Amino acid sequence: KPIQISCNEAKIKQLFINIIKNAIESMKNGGKLIVRIEERKKQYVNISISDEGCGISKEMLHKIGTPFFTTKKSGNGLGLMICKNIIEEHNGSLTVESVLNKGTTFIIRLPIG
């Protein structure tokens, strides 16, 4: 059964492009990119995007989404800040779980309806 969210289509596309692009770029030697979509209590949808990339250290995790913070050699640190803002504009939340040298999972929670 399809799950519908009320959203700005262009912004949601940008959100997923940014996160998936980052996930792919983190897997320099290849790996799996897994996207899961789960309905929660008929109120929220959780979209998790997991990669088998380089991961993010615990010390750096809290900086995700901070303007101009990046772990990339070439990057301006604005992509994930924009993602965080888009999620907040849609009354959602973002959780990031990561293990260094194992991979990262971004969990986007958006209200249904």
Secondary structure, DSSP 8 states (H G I E B T S, - for coil): --------HHHHHHHHHHHHHHHHHH-TT---EEEEEEEETTTEEEEEEEE-S----HHHHTTTT-TT--SSSS--S-HHHHHHHHHHHTT-EEEEEEETTTEEEEEEEEE--
